[in-house]
């Protein structure tokens, strides 16, 4: 029986921190409407609608301008919702797709024209829905300039580092690469992240702090991890909210205004904030530059 995920906080706070103009949330999901987009029958979860209109209103409250829509696992390899949202809001969104192994070159070209900029792989599939690393798919989309977004969910990034580097694509790691934040900045996984960043081919999302630490907001153990990554390679970091925070497994739902207010705690210099929120995602996802 699929898990029913809890909805996001319906009353987002206006954050104290004012994001610079052109800021991008690089990790969000859109869900529904349910009558048009059915969940994959093998999905391990279902969710209430989280519509583009709701997200755009949230961005206004959070003072964000643009976002990267990551195709949610609940739809399996079906890209219809992703494509429809990108077609409707071409200036606001770019996309990351979960694609079938047999995706055609024509479909890659179509999605590319709509604003898809990468494919997402996971460390392990759940329910047969989510794609694990495919060298064949990675090579085919690399020819179109797409990167590989990898989520080492519940796994050690060290187990995948060399396999990822063997791919021809730029690599983007989700949610702090799932490091166990409570183990601190001296853990082996952090040394692996520094090594990956030093290649110049790997990016990391400062996103989803609830995915790498137990308990509820403010996820204090994540702050030293974030600061260490910012000190090491601010030019290859981006930020994401992970809205609508699917699969929180009964933990407290964070308020998105509070999540934005973590940004100045994680990223202490104004120049680095501008890079991570505006310039880096514009470069990585092909948004127009902001003057």
Buried (B, 14 or more C-beta within 10 A) or exposed (E): EBBEBBBBBEEBBEBEBEBBEBBBBBBBBBBBEEEEBEBBEBBBBBBBBBBBEBBBEBBEBBBBBBBBBBBBBBBBBBBEBBBBBBEEBEEBBBBBBBBBEEBEEEBBEEBBEBBBBBBBBBBEEBBEBBBEBBEEBBEBBBEEEBBBBBBBBEBBBBEBBEEBEEBEBBBBBBBBBBBBBBBEBEBEBBEBBEEBBEEEBBBBBBBBBBBBBEEEBBBBBBBBBBBBBBEBBBEBBBBBBBBBBBBBEEBEBBBBBBBBBBBBBBBEEEEBBBBBBBBBBBBBBEBEEBE
